[in-house]
Structures are given as C-alpha cells and as structure tokens.
Amino acid sequence: MRRFEGKVVLVTGAGRGIGAAIADHFAAEGARVCRGDLKGGDIDMDVRGRQSVAAAMDSVRAKHGGLDVLVNNAGLICIGPPERTPGEEWDDLVATNLTGLFNCIQAALPLMEGRAGASIVNIASVSAEKGGGAIGNVWYGTTKAGVVALTKGLGRELGPRGIRINAISPAVVDTAMTHDMLATGLGQKAIARIPLGRLADRSDVAKAALFLASEDAAFITGETVAVDGGFLRT
C-alpha cells in the first residue's frame, strides 16, 4: 500500500520548483494533493494574506473534510550586499517566509486536529545556520532561522495535540528561482563547498518531506533535517 493513500496534503508554493516536486511525490504515494500557489496551482493562495489563506483552507475543508499534512514550501530568496536590499524587499521576504508560515499553520490547525498522523513540514535552508549561504544573503538567512525556531517551539506546543512538525534545510537547489543566479558561476562555487559534489535535486528535498510526514518518522518532532550533501559540516 502506498504510504499516503487517501491522506489529504496541502503544499504551498506548489506551482513550480521544490513545491511541485513535493506535490508530485505525495501524489505518487496515493495522497489527495492540494497545490496552493499564486499561479500554477489548483488552489489560488497567497500565503502573505490571511484572507487568501483562509479561503484556501475553506476550499480544502469543503473538498476533503480536513487536512493530514501541510507542507510550508512557499518562499522568497534575497541576494546581494545587505546595505543594498530595499526595505520593500525585506518586507516581502518576511511576509512570505515567516508571516506566511504563521498564516498557514494557524489556519490549518483546526483542519488537522484529531487526524491520526497529522504532520507539518516546513522548508527552511542551510542559510538559517550560516546566516546566509552560497546564494541567499543574511536577510534571507534570518527569515529561515525564524523557520527553524518556529519549528522547535511548535514541536513542543503541538505534540500534546497529536500534530508533529519538522523542517528541512536544503543546500542550494537548482530551480527556476535560482537557475539564473547559479549560471553566473555561483553554481560551481556552491558545488565546491559540498562534500557530495553536486547541488541538491528537487527530489532530494521531496523524499525528505515524505519521510518526515510519514509514520516512519512518528517519533520525530521539532527537528530540522539538513538535506545539504554535507555543506554544514565544511
């Protein structure tokens, strides 16, 4: 039997990149997948807006009756010297990478209460520990550090309610969002810092998300798993 047969899974930012890969992997394991995105998803969803998130959750409830797995993947990256980041870019970064998780988790909890094996998976980044990484700068790393802290705290808060929450910290992944930056030579520089000698693939992250949401990880909560080819050990 497939691991998520009949389970209801919502993936944010699922229109492309890592989110699309995660959604595809859950679907292949039998899940009823809801793909939330500003464009390219089957649910219109702007994680920055509480009304948009509430409407998306109402749609999930109306169609499926509840929610078993929430994957908070939607995110933005910020690059360049810290003094050159416009304030508006910082505001959008925080609104997406942090407030977006607040909005989605808070709205999802009523749909997850009482569902056996309910689980939340957040996408953080190795930048959370490095304070910026091969591409993302310190502002990006700061928001992802917030994701890690949120995951730790909610692991403690949600455990007694039967809901697990974990995070994944990928190294650089070659996606539509990062491809142009990697093509400038940053890609080879990033690979040189990864002991396993390659960039992360979208499927590497997707497989980790499935593990953390599955019964194989039934006694794991509040943790952040690095999917980085050893990057954080260099």
N, CA and C of each residue as an Amber inpcrd file, in Angstrom:
protein
   702
   0.8420000  -1.2010000   0.0000000   0.0000000   0.0000000   0.0000000
   0.8720000   1.2440000   0.0000000   0.4550000   2.2310000  -0.7500000
   1.2130000   3.4800000  -0.8020000   1.1020000   4.2310000   0.5250000
   2.1900000   4.9230000   0.9020000   2.3070000   5.4840000   2.2540000
   1.2350000   6.5070000   2.6080000   0.7410000   7.2490000   1.6300000
  -0.1990000   8.3280000   1.9320000  -1.5470000   8.1160000   1.2550000
  -1.9020000   6.8610000   1.0490000  -3.1600000   6.5280000   0.3900000
  -4.3330000   7.2020000   1.1060000  -5.0400000   8.0760000   0.3790000
  -6.2180000   8.7370000   0.9190000  -5.9470000   9.9170000   1.8210000
  -4.6910000  10.1820000   2.1630000  -4.3620000  11.3180000   3.0210000
  -4.4920000  12.6310000   2.2340000  -4.8940000  13.6730000   2.9380000
  -5.0510000  14.9910000   2.3130000  -3.8110000  15.8190000   2.6150000
  -3.1670000  16.2950000   1.5650000  -1.9050000  17.0200000   1.6910000
  -2.0270000  18.3770000   0.9840000  -1.6600000  19.4360000   1.6760000
  -1.6030000  20.7720000   1.0740000  -0.1490000  21.2110000   1.0030000
   0.3080000  21.5500000  -0.1980000   1.6650000  22.0490000  -0.4080000
   1.5680000  23.4860000  -0.9000000   2.1920000  24.4190000  -0.1860000
   2.1880000  25.8090000  -0.6420000   3.3520000  26.0360000  -1.6090000
   3.1800000  27.0000000  -2.4910000   4.2110000  27.2620000  -3.4880000
   4.4380000  26.0670000  -4.3880000   3.3460000  25.3690000  -4.7310000
   3.4600000  24.0980000  -5.4510000   3.3750000  24.2450000  -6.9680000
   3.3680000  25.4780000  -7.4530000   3.2390000  25.6790000  -8.8860000
   4.4940000  25.3540000  -9.6760000   5.6310000  25.3130000  -8.9920000
   6.8970000  25.0360000  -9.6860000   7.9430000  24.6310000  -8.6600000
   9.1150000  24.2980000  -9.1570000  10.2780000  24.0760000  -8.3050000
  10.1100000  22.9940000  -7.2630000  10.6640000  23.2490000  -6.0780000
  10.6360000  22.2660000  -4.9970000   9.2020000  21.9050000  -4.6280000
   8.3350000  22.8890000  -4.5670000   6.9490000  22.6290000  -4.1940000
   6.2510000  21.6830000  -5.1450000   6.4740000  21.8610000  -6.4530000
   5.8680000  20.9780000  -7.4490000   6.3920000  19.5530000  -7.2820000
   7.6960000  19.4250000  -7.0230000   8.2810000  18.0940000  -6.8360000
   7.7050000  17.4210000  -5.5920000   7.5570000  18.1680000  -4.5110000
   6.9870000  17.6060000  -3.2850000   5.5540000  17.1420000  -3.5430000
   4.7710000  17.9830000  -4.2030000   3.3850000  17.6240000  -4.5060000
   3.3230000  16.3680000  -5.3690000   4.1840000  16.2740000  -6.3680000
   4.2060000  15.0970000  -7.2480000   4.5490000  13.8300000  -6.4790000
   5.5120000  13.9210000  -5.5730000   5.9160000  12.7470000  -4.8000000
   4.7930000  12.2820000  -3.8630000   4.0920000  13.2230000  -3.2380000
   2.9620000  12.8280000  -2.3890000   1.8620000  12.1760000  -3.2260000
   1.5870000  12.7410000  -4.3930000   0.5520000  12.1790000  -5.2620000
   0.9120000  10.7540000  -5.6820000   2.1940000  10.5220000  -5.9680000
   2.6420000   9.1840000  -6.3620000   2.4800000   8.1750000  -5.2340000
   2.4030000   8.6780000  -3.9830000   2.2250000   7.8020000  -2.8260000
   0.7640000   7.7350000  -2.3850000  -0.1380000   8.1810000  -3.2750000
  -1.5630000   7.9940000  -3.0240000  -2.2870000   9.1360000  -2.3520000
  -1.6000000  10.2440000  -2.0800000  -2.2210000  11.3660000  -1.3850000
  -3.1890000  12.1280000  -2.2960000  -4.1810000  12.7220000  -1.6640000
  -5.0460000  13.6890000  -2.3440000  -4.3870000  15.0520000  -2.1450000
  -3.7000000  15.5150000  -3.1760000  -2.8260000  16.6760000  -3.0510000
  -3.5340000  17.9540000  -3.4930000  -3.4420000  18.9660000  -2.6390000
  -3.9160000  20.3140000  -2.9640000  -2.6810000  21.1790000  -3.1830000
  -2.5830000  21.7560000  -4.3620000  -1.4180000  22.5560000  -4.7240000
  -1.7760000  24.0340000  -4.6130000  -1.2920000  24.6800000  -3.5490000
  -1.5620000  26.0920000  -3.3590000  -0.4760000  26.9510000  -3.9780000
  -0.8660000  27.9740000  -4.7210000   0.1270000  28.8440000  -5.3530000
  -0.5600000  30.0980000  -5.8710000   0.2560000  31.1390000  -6.0750000
  -0.2490000  32.3560000  -6.6990000  -0.5930000  32.1110000  -8.1600000
   0.1450000  31.1880000  -8.7810000  -0.1450000  30.8090000 -10.1640000
   0.3840000  29.3950000 -10.3880000  -0.3260000  28.6260000 -11.1580000
   0.1160000  27.2750000 -11.4640000  -0.3600000  26.2090000 -10.5000000
  -1.0770000  26.5950000  -9.4490000  -1.6130000  25.6160000  -8.5170000
  -3.0730000  25.3400000  -8.8210000  -3.6720000  24.4210000  -8.0530000
  -5.1070000  24.2080000  -8.2270000  -5.9170000  24.9500000  -7.1790000
  -5.2340000  25.6070000  -6.2570000  -5.8650000  26.4970000  -5.2770000
  -5.1280000  27.8290000  -5.3130000  -5.8520000  28.9030000  -5.5800000
  -5.2370000  30.2320000  -5.5410000  -4.8890000  30.5580000  -4.0930000
  -3.6090000  30.8540000  -3.8520000  -3.1910000  31.0230000  -2.4640000
  -1.9910000  31.9420000  -2.3850000  -2.1760000  33.0590000  -1.6990000
  -1.0900000  33.9780000  -1.3990000  -0.8230000  33.8660000   0.0990000
   0.2560000  33.1990000   0.4900000   0.4970000  32.9240000   1.9070000
   0.6710000  34.1900000   2.7240000   0.9650000  35.3120000   2.0600000
   1.1460000  36.5820000   2.7740000  -0.1710000  37.1470000   3.2870000
  -1.2800000  36.7200000   2.6900000  -2.5870000  37.2950000   3.0270000
  -3.4640000  36.3420000   3.8120000  -3.9140000  36.7510000   4.9810000
  -4.7150000  35.8650000   5.8280000  -6.0310000  35.4820000   5.1710000
  -6.6450000  36.4190000   4.4480000  -7.9050000  36.0910000   3.7890000
  -7.7050000  35.0630000   2.6900000  -6.6130000  35.2100000   1.9500000
  -6.3100000  34.2520000   0.8920000  -6.0610000  32.8640000   1.4790000
  -5.3060000  32.8030000   2.5680000  -5.0230000  31.5180000   3.2170000
  -6.3030000  30.9060000   3.7780000  -7.1310000  31.7290000   4.4060000
  -8.3840000  31.2290000   4.9710000  -9.2860000  30.6600000   3.8780000
  -9.3280000  31.3430000   2.7360000 -10.1470000  30.8610000   1.6220000
  -9.6200000  29.5250000   1.0930000  -8.2770000  29.3920000   1.0410000
  -7.6770000  28.1350000   0.5900000  -8.0120000  26.9950000   1.5480000
  -7.9240000  27.2690000   2.8460000  -8.2520000  26.2340000   3.8260000
  -9.7270000  25.8650000   3.7740000 -10.5980000  26.8450000   3.5350000
 -12.0230000  26.5620000   3.3810000 -12.2580000  25.6450000   2.1930000
 -11.4990000  25.8710000   1.1170000 -11.6040000  25.0310000  -0.0720000
 -11.1780000  23.5970000   0.2220000 -10.0840000  23.4510000   0.9790000
  -9.6130000  22.1120000   1.3540000 -10.6560000  21.4130000   2.2150000
 -11.2110000  22.1300000   3.1700000 -12.2270000  21.5340000   4.0530000
 -13.4730000  21.1130000   3.2640000 -13.9110000  21.9930000   2.3630000
 -15.1200000  21.6960000   1.5960000 -14.9310000  20.4800000   0.6870000
 -13.7460000  20.3380000   0.1220000 -13.4850000  19.2610000  -0.8260000
 -13.1070000  17.9520000  -0.1520000 -12.3530000  18.0500000   0.9700000
 -11.7830000  16.8380000   1.5550000 -12.1710000  16.5940000   3.0150000
 -12.7620000  17.5890000   3.6640000 -13.2130000  17.4040000   5.0350000
 -12.1880000  17.6680000   6.1080000 -10.9170000  17.7720000   5.7600000
  -9.8590000  18.0200000   6.7250000  -8.5110000  17.9780000   6.0500000
  -7.4570000  18.0110000   6.8550000  -6.0900000  18.0710000   6.3260000
  -5.1730000  17.1980000   7.1730000  -4.4050000  16.3430000   6.5180000
  -3.4720000  15.4730000   7.2280000  -2.0430000  16.0040000   7.2350000
  -1.6230000  16.6140000   6.1260000  -0.2440000  17.0910000   6.0100000
  -0.2330000  18.4840000   5.3890000   0.4810000  19.3950000   6.0270000
   0.7270000  20.7320000   5.4800000   2.2130000  20.8640000   5.2180000
   2.5730000  21.2030000   3.9870000   3.9720000  21.4750000   3.6520000
   4.1030000  22.9560000   3.3320000   4.7980000  23.6750000   4.2020000
   5.0210000  25.1090000   4.0120000   6.2780000  25.3130000   3.1790000
   6.0880000  25.3630000   1.8670000   7.2070000  25.4830000   0.9420000
   7.3500000  26.8680000   0.3430000   6.2630000  27.6050000   0.2010000
   6.3120000  28.9110000  -0.4660000   7.3630000  29.8060000   0.1860000
   8.2100000  30.4140000  -0.6220000   9.2620000  31.2620000  -0.0620000
   9.9160000  32.1280000  -1.1140000  10.6310000  33.1250000  -0.6370000
  11.3950000  34.0230000  -1.4930000  12.8570000  33.9890000  -1.0730000
  13.7480000  34.3560000  -1.9980000  15.1670000  34.4710000  -1.6930000
  15.5930000  35.9200000  -1.8530000  16.6120000  36.3060000  -1.1300000
  17.1420000  37.6710000  -1.1970000  18.6570000  37.5670000  -1.3590000
  19.2100000  38.3120000  -2.3100000  20.6430000  38.2320000  -2.5820000
  21.2740000  39.6140000  -2.5360000  22.5900000  39.6310000  -2.5700000
  23.3210000  40.8890000  -2.6560000  23.7640000  41.4220000  -1.3060000
  24.5950000  42.4750000  -1.3180000  25.0740000  43.0930000  -0.0820000
  23.9120000  43.5880000   0.7740000  23.9870000  43.4230000   2.0780000
  22.8500000  43.7680000   2.9380000  22.4270000  45.2270000   2.8480000
  23.3790000  46.1290000   2.6170000  23.0220000  47.5510000   2.5730000
  22.2640000  47.9300000   1.3060000  22.2480000  47.0320000   0.3290000
  21.5670000  47.3470000  -0.9340000  20.1740000  46.7390000  -1.0310000
  19.7240000  46.0650000   0.0140000  18.3940000  45.4720000  -0.0110000
  17.3430000  46.5340000   0.2860000  16.4410000  46.8010000  -0.6520000
  15.3850000  47.7860000  -0.3880000  14.4840000  47.3320000   0.7520000
  13.9850000  48.2700000   1.5070000  13.0930000  47.9360000   2.6130000
  11.8810000  47.1560000   2.1610000  11.3840000  47.4790000   0.9670000
  10.2080000  46.7760000   0.4440000  10.5090000  45.3020000   0.1950000
  11.7470000  45.0090000  -0.2270000  12.1320000  43.6120000  -0.4570000
  12.1950000  42.8480000   0.8610000  12.7260000  43.4980000   1.8970000
  12.7470000  42.8860000   3.2300000  11.3280000  42.6030000   3.7130000
  10.4310000  43.5810000   3.5340000   9.0490000  43.3960000   3.9730000
   8.4100000  42.1910000   3.2910000   8.6510000  42.0450000   1.9920000
   8.0680000  40.9400000   1.2480000   8.6940000  39.6080000   1.6600000
   9.9950000  39.6440000   1.9440000  10.7060000  38.4510000   2.3900000
  10.1160000  37.9350000   3.6990000   9.9480000  38.8290000   4.6550000
   9.3850000  38.4510000   5.9470000   7.9270000  38.0120000   5.8000000
   7.1770000  38.7360000   4.9780000   5.7590000  38.4160000   4.7880000
   5.5730000  37.0220000   4.2060000   6.4800000  36.6240000   3.3310000
   6.3690000  35.3090000   2.6950000   6.9880000  34.2130000   3.5460000
   8.2370000  34.4080000   3.9690000   8.9930000  33.3380000   4.6240000
   8.6260000  33.1120000   6.0860000   8.1000000  34.1390000   6.7470000
   7.7350000  33.9820000   8.1650000   6.2410000  34.1720000   8.4070000
   5.7050000  35.3190000   8.0190000   4.2790000  35.5420000   8.2210000
   3.4630000  34.5080000   7.4580000   3.9730000  34.0810000   6.3030000
   3.2770000  33.0530000   5.5360000   3.1030000  31.7670000   6.3280000
   4.1280000  31.3730000   7.0810000   4.0170000  30.1760000   7.9130000
   3.0290000  30.3870000   9.0520000   3.0910000  31.5570000   9.6740000
   2.1250000  31.8930000  10.7320000   0.7080000  31.7590000  10.1980000
   0.4560000  32.3700000   9.0340000  -0.8900000  32.3460000   8.4560000
  -1.3470000  30.9210000   8.1550000  -0.4690000  30.1500000   7.5140000
  -0.8580000  28.8090000   7.0700000  -1.0350000  27.8460000   8.2310000
  -0.1060000  27.8680000   9.1850000  -0.2040000  26.9470000  10.3090000
  -1.4170000  27.2670000  11.1590000  -1.6110000  28.5370000  11.4590000
  -2.7380000  28.9160000  12.3020000  -4.0690000  28.5290000  11.6590000
  -4.1720000  28.7210000  10.3370000  -5.4140000  28.3970000   9.6400000
  -5.5930000  26.8920000   9.4540000  -4.4740000  26.1460000   9.3970000
  -4.5580000  24.7060000   9.1510000  -4.8880000  23.8970000  10.3950000
  -4.5320000  24.3890000  11.5670000  -4.6740000  23.5860000  12.7880000
  -6.0920000  23.0640000  13.0090000  -7.1470000  23.8770000  12.8160000
  -8.4970000  23.3230000  13.0190000  -8.8250000  22.1720000  12.0690000
  -8.1920000  22.1380000  10.8940000  -8.4300000  21.0620000   9.9300000
  -7.6300000  19.8090000  10.2600000  -6.5990000  19.9520000  11.1120000
  -5.6980000  18.8440000  11.4140000  -5.9960000  18.1850000  12.7580000
  -6.6840000  18.8990000  13.6370000  -6.9670000  18.3760000  14.9750000
  -7.7020000  17.0390000  14.8760000  -7.2110000  16.0540000  15.6120000
  -7.8730000  14.7620000  15.6830000  -7.5990000  13.8300000  14.5130000
  -6.7490000  14.2610000  13.5650000  -6.4180000  13.4080000  12.4160000
  -5.1760000  12.5810000  12.7740000  -5.2800000  11.2960000  12.7490000
  -4.1560000  10.4310000  13.1130000  -2.9810000  10.6600000  12.1790000
  -1.8180000  10.9070000  12.7700000  -0.6120000  11.1140000  11.9680000
  -0.4820000  12.4890000  11.3650000  -1.2570000  13.4530000  11.8420000
  -1.1860000  14.8120000  11.2960000   0.2300000  15.3670000  11.4230000
   0.6740000  16.0500000  10.3720000   2.0780000  16.4760000  10.3310000
   2.2400000  17.7430000   9.5100000   3.1660000  18.5830000   9.9490000
   3.5400000  19.7980000   9.2260000   5.0150000  19.7000000   8.8860000
   5.3600000  20.0550000   7.6520000   6.7560000  20.0930000   7.2180000
   7.0460000  21.4900000   6.6820000   8.0400000  22.1410000   7.2640000
   8.4570000  23.4750000   6.8280000   9.7490000  23.3900000   6.0240000
   9.8650000  24.2270000   5.0060000  11.1100000  24.2850000   4.2460000
  11.9330000  25.4620000   4.7490000  13.0400000  25.1560000   5.4040000
  13.9650000  26.1860000   5.9040000  15.1160000  26.2900000   4.9040000
  16.3410000  26.3690000   5.3710000  17.5120000  26.4780000   4.4940000
  18.7670000  26.3470000   5.3380000  19.8550000  25.8750000   4.7040000
  21.1390000  25.8730000   5.4020000  21.5490000  27.2910000   5.7710000
  20.9700000  28.2870000   5.0900000  21.2530000  29.6890000   5.4140000
  20.8350000  30.0470000   6.8270000  19.9100000  29.2640000   7.4010000
  19.4790000  29.5300000   8.7670000  20.6290000  29.3840000   9.7390000
  21.5020000  28.3880000   9.5070000  22.6470000  28.1720000  10.3900000
  23.8470000  29.0180000   9.9910000  24.0040000  29.2430000   8.7070000
  25.1540000  30.0030000   8.2160000  24.9440000  31.5120000   8.2830000
  23.6890000  31.9530000   8.4920000  23.4200000  33.3830000   8.4320000
  23.5670000  33.9160000   7.0150000  23.0600000  33.1550000   6.0660000
  23.2790000  33.4150000   4.6490000  24.0890000  32.2590000   4.0940000
  24.0140000  32.0670000   2.7850000  24.6960000  30.9110000   2.2230000
  25.3820000  31.2150000   0.9200000  25.4570000  30.2190000   0.0600000
  26.1350000  30.3820000  -1.2250000  25.4050000  31.3730000  -2.1170000
  24.0890000  31.4980000  -1.9200000  23.3060000  32.4450000  -2.7220000
  22.5640000  33.4220000  -1.8110000  21.6820000  32.9280000  -0.9700000
  20.8900000  33.8150000  -0.1250000  21.7460000  34.6070000   0.8450000
  21.3650000  35.8800000   1.0610000  22.1740000  36.7260000   1.9410000
  21.6830000  36.6610000   3.3920000  22.2180000  37.5420000   4.2220000
  21.9380000  37.4920000   5.6560000  20.4590000  37.7130000   5.9580000
  19.7950000  38.5550000   5.1630000  18.3740000  38.8000000   5.4150000
  17.5670000  37.5250000   5.1570000  17.8840000  36.8280000   4.0880000
  17.2380000  35.5570000   3.7810000  17.5200000  34.5390000   4.8860000
  18.7900000  34.4410000   5.2910000  19.1560000  33.5160000   6.3550000
  18.4210000  33.8050000   7.6520000  18.1930000  35.0750000   7.9300000
  17.4860000  35.4720000   9.1430000  16.0540000  34.9590000   9.1410000
  15.3720000  35.0830000   8.0030000  13.9900000  34.5920000   7.9520000
  13.9570000  33.0700000   8.0850000  14.9300000  32.3920000   7.4980000
  14.9380000  30.9370000   7.5840000  15.3320000  30.4670000   8.9840000
  16.1430000  31.2530000   9.6940000  16.4200000  30.9380000  11.1020000
  15.1280000  31.0240000  11.9170000  14.2660000  31.9600000  11.5480000
  12.9570000  32.0510000  12.1910000  12.1220000  30.8070000  11.9610000
  12.2330000  30.2260000  10.7710000  11.5090000  28.9850000  10.4690000
  11.9870000  27.8570000  11.3820000  13.2960000  27.7810000  11.5950000
  13.8490000  26.7440000  12.4690000  13.3560000  26.9390000  13.9060000
  13.3760000  28.1820000  14.3950000  12.9200000  28.4530000  15.7620000
  11.4370000  28.1450000  15.9140000  10.6620000  28.5320000  14.9260000
   9.2270000  28.2500000  14.9370000   8.9720000  26.7480000  15.0010000
   9.7440000  26.0000000  14.2370000   9.5850000  24.5450000  14.1990000
   9.9060000  23.9240000  15.5570000  10.9730000  24.3740000  16.1930000
  11.3220000  23.8580000  17.5160000  10.2100000  24.1350000  18.5210000
   9.7590000  25.3740000  18.5550000   8.7440000  25.7570000  19.5360000
   7.4180000  25.0520000  19.3260000   6.9860000  24.9610000  18.0810000
   5.7100000  24.3070000  17.8130000   5.8020000  22.7900000  17.9720000
   7.0030000  22.2460000  17.8500000   7.1600000  20.8320000  18.1690000
   6.7380000  20.5570000  19.5970000   7.1170000  21.4650000  20.4780000
   6.7400000  21.3570000  21.8900000   5.2480000  21.6430000  22.0970000
   4.7270000  22.6600000  21.4280000   3.3520000  23.0960000  21.6440000
   2.3210000  22.1570000  21.0120000   2.6420000  21.6250000  19.8480000
   1.6510000  20.8420000  19.1090000   1.7180000  19.3510000  19.3970000
   2.8260000  18.8850000  19.9610000   2.9590000  17.4610000  20.2610000
   1.8190000  16.9080000  21.0940000   1.4570000  17.5600000  22.2090000
   0.3550000  17.0490000  23.0240000  -0.9850000  17.0330000  22.2980000
  -1.0660000  17.7600000  21.1860000  -2.3130000  17.7930000  20.4080000
  -2.2880000  16.7950000  19.2560000  -1.2170000  15.9690000  19.2150000
  -1.1430000  14.9230000  18.2090000  -0.7020000  15.3810000  16.8410000
  -0.0670000  16.5440000  16.7730000   0.4030000  17.0740000  15.4910000
   1.9160000  17.2270000  15.5490000   2.6040000  16.5720000  14.6300000
   4.0570000  16.7030000  14.5630000   4.4250000  17.8290000  13.5930000
   5.5930000  18.4410000  13.8310000   6.0850000  19.4850000  12.9360000
   7.6040000  19.3870000  12.8520000   8.1220000  19.3720000  11.6370000
   9.5550000  19.3070000  11.3990000   9.9060000  20.2070000  10.2230000
  11.1970000  20.4150000  10.0280000  11.6570000  21.2700000   8.9340000
  12.7810000  20.5960000   8.1660000  12.9740000  21.0630000   6.9500000
  14.0660000  20.6040000   6.0900000  14.9180000  21.8110000   5.7430000
  16.2300000  21.6670000   5.8810000  17.1620000  22.7240000   5.4700000
  17.9440000  22.2440000   4.2560000  17.4940000  22.5970000   3.0530000
  18.2460000  22.1840000   1.8650000  19.4660000  23.0790000   1.6430000
  20.4650000  22.5190000   0.9730000  21.5210000  23.3480000   0.3950000
  20.9650000  23.9210000  -0.9020000  21.8130000  24.4860000  -1.7290000
  21.3590000  25.1130000  -2.9640000  20.6920000  24.0730000  -3.8580000
  19.4990000  24.4170000  -4.3320000  18.7570000  23.5680000  -5.2550000
  18.6110000  24.3200000  -6.5710000  18.8780000  23.6490000  -7.6640000
  18.7520000  24.2830000  -8.9830000  17.2890000  24.2680000  -9.3990000
  16.6240000  25.4120000  -9.2350000  15.2170000  25.5460000  -9.6120000
  15.0710000  26.7770000 -10.5060000  13.8510000  27.0270000 -10.9550000
  13.6090000  28.2050000 -11.7840000  13.9690000  29.4830000 -11.0380000
  13.7910000  29.4930000  -9.7040000  14.0660000  30.6890000  -8.9170000
  15.5580000  30.9640000  -8.8050000  16.3780000  29.8940000  -8.8030000
  17.8180000  30.0720000  -8.5830000  18.6600000  29.8670000  -9.8330000
  18.0520000  29.3620000 -10.9120000  18.8380000  28.9260000 -12.0670000
  19.7080000  30.0360000 -12.6510000  19.1300000  31.2180000 -12.8530000
  19.9000000  32.3100000 -13.4620000  21.0840000  32.7110000 -12.5900000
  20.8880000  32.7130000 -11.2730000  21.9790000  33.0680000 -10.3690000
  23.0780000  32.0110000 -10.4050000  22.6740000  30.7540000 -10.4470000
  23.6580000  29.6670000 -10.4800000  24.4700000  29.6850000 -11.7710000
  23.8430000  30.1320000 -12.8610000  24.5220000  30.1470000 -14.1640000
  25.6420000  31.1820000 -14.2260000  25.6780000  32.1090000 -13.2820000
  26.7150000  33.1470000 -13.2920000  28.0520000  32.6410000 -12.7610000
  28.1000000  31.4240000 -12.2960000  29.3170000  30.8710000 -11.7050000
  29.1390000  30.5200000 -10.2470000  28.0390000  31.0070000  -9.6550000
  27.7710000  30.6740000  -8.2570000  27.5190000  29.1830000  -8.0810000
  26.9890000  28.5630000  -9.1440000  26.7140000  27.1360000  -9.0650000
  27.9660000  26.3210000  -8.8050000  29.0200000  26.5820000  -9.5490000
  30.2720000  25.8460000  -9.3640000  30.9080000  26.1570000  -8.0190000
  30.7900000  27.4060000  -7.5720000  31.3210000  27.7560000  -6.2540000
  30.5720000  27.0060000  -5.1520000  29.2580000  26.8900000  -5.3240000
  28.4580000  26.1720000  -4.3290000  28.8240000  24.6940000  -4.2990000
  28.9650000  24.0940000  -5.4810000  29.3170000  22.6700000  -5.5570000
  30.6660000  22.4030000  -4.8910000  31.6020000  23.3460000  -5.0450000
  32.9360000  23.1790000  -4.4620000  32.8900000  23.1060000  -2.9360000
  31.8080000  23.6110000  -2.3390000  31.6860000  23.6180000  -0.8820000
  30.8380000  22.4560000  -0.3580000  30.3810000  21.5800000  -1.2640000
  29.5130000  20.4730000  -0.8750000  30.2860000  19.1580000  -0.9780000
  30.5240000  18.4660000   0.1190000  31.3150000  17.2370000   0.0860000
  30.8150000  16.1880000  -0.9020000  29.5080000  16.0900000  -1.1030000
  28.9870000  15.0890000  -2.0360000  29.0950000  15.5370000  -3.4940000
  29.5710000  16.7390000  -3.7330000  29.9760000  17.1400000  -5.0670000
  28.8870000  17.4730000  -6.0600000  27.7080000  17.8390000  -5.5850000
  26.6510000  18.2600000  -6.5060000  25.6600000  19.1400000  -5.7730000
  24.8180000  19.8250000  -6.5390000  23.7330000  20.5870000  -5.9490000
  22.6230000  19.6330000  -5.5140000  21.7890000  20.1000000  -4.6220000
  20.6230000  19.3150000  -4.2410000  19.6530000  19.2560000  -5.4130000
  19.0070000  18.1120000  -5.5590000  17.9570000  17.9600000  -6.5570000
  16.6090000  18.1490000  -5.8700000  15.6180000  18.5870000  -6.6300000
  14.2890000  18.7790000  -6.0490000  13.7760000  17.4870000  -5.3990000
  14.0940000  16.3560000  -5.9910000  13.6230000  15.0870000  -5.4380000
  14.2870000  14.7570000  -4.1050000  15.5020000  15.2610000  -3.8730000
  16.1560000  15.0500000  -2.5840000  15.3250000  15.6700000  -1.4650000
  14.8250000  16.8660000  -1.7180000  14.0090000  17.5640000  -0.7290000
  12.6450000  16.8940000  -0.6030000  12.0650000  16.5210000  -1.7380000
  10.7410000  15.8920000  -1.7220000  10.7410000  14.5890000  -0.9360000
  11.7610000  13.7820000  -1.1300000  11.8380000  12.4980000  -0.4150000
  11.9710000  12.7150000   1.0890000  12.7140000  13.7530000   1.4790000
  12.8380000  14.0620000   2.9070000  11.4950000  14.5130000   3.4770000
  10.7470000  15.2890000   2.7030000   9.4260000  15.7430000   3.1530000
   8.4900000  14.5610000   3.3710000   8.5180000  13.6010000   2.4450000
   7.6660000  12.4170000   2.6050000   8.0590000  11.6210000   3.8420000
   9.3490000  11.4760000   4.0710000   9.7890000  10.7450000   5.2640000
   9.2840000  11.4240000   6.5310000   9.4850000  12.7350000   6.6370000
   9.1170000  13.4440000   7.8580000   7.6100000  13.4390000   8.1020000
   6.8370000  13.3820000   7.0290000   5.3800000  13.3680000   7.1750000
   4.8200000  11.9710000   7.3930000   5.6580000  10.9600000   7.2090000
   5.1840000   9.5790000   7.2470000   5.2590000   8.9660000   8.6340000
   4.6740000   7.7820000   8.7650000   4.7250000   7.0420000  10.0210000
   6.1400000   6.5830000  10.3510000   7.0270000   6.5550000   9.3620000
   8.4270000   6.2110000   9.6270000   9.0840000   7.2290000  10.5540000
   8.5250000   8.4370000  10.6040000   9.0600000   9.4980000  11.4630000
   8.0980000   9.8200000  12.6130000   7.3330000   8.8160000  13.0410000
   6.2610000   9.0350000  14.0100000   6.7350000   9.5680000  15.3590000
   8.0200000   9.3900000  15.6870000   8.5330000   9.8590000  16.9830000
   9.5290000  10.9910000  16.7940000   9.4080000  11.6950000  15.6890000
  10.2780000  12.8390000  15.4030000   9.4320000  14.0930000  15.2960000
   9.7310000  15.1040000  16.1070000   9.0380000  16.3810000  16.0040000
   9.9330000  17.4990000  16.5270000   9.7440000  18.6810000  15.9930000
  10.5380000  19.8460000  16.3910000  11.9390000  19.8630000  15.8200000
  12.2320000  18.9700000  14.8880000  13.5800000  18.8280000  14.3520000
  13.7300000  19.4930000  12.9850000  14.9730000  19.8470000  12.6670000
  15.3130000  20.3570000  11.3420000  16.3640000  19.4310000  10.7380000
  16.0490000  18.8690000   9.5930000  16.9100000  17.9050000   8.9200000
  17.6200000  18.6050000   7.7640000  18.9460000  18.5640000   7.7600000
  19.7240000  19.1560000   6.6630000  19.7810000  18.1900000   5.4890000
  19.3680000  18.6740000   4.3270000  19.4940000  17.9270000   3.0780000
  20.4810000  18.7360000   2.2400000  21.7750000  18.5480000   2.5590000
  22.7680000  19.5170000   2.0790000  24.0500000  18.8990000   1.5530000
  24.0990000  17.5710000   1.4330000  25.3090000  16.9350000   0.9210000
  26.5450000  17.1650000   1.7700000  26.3430000  17.5260000   3.0390000
  27.4640000  17.7750000   3.9450000  27.9070000  19.2140000   4.0230000
  27.1740000  20.1240000   3.3930000  27.5710000  21.5410000   3.3390000
  27.8070000  22.1410000   4.7250000  26.9430000  21.8170000   5.6730000
  27.0710000  22.4030000   7.0010000  28.2100000  21.8040000   7.8170000
  28.8590000  20.7780000   7.2810000  29.9710000  20.1580000   8.0030000
  31.3230000  20.6370000   7.4680000  31.2930000  21.6150000   6.5610000
  32.5500000  22.1190000   5.9980000  32.9000000  23.4770000   6.5900000
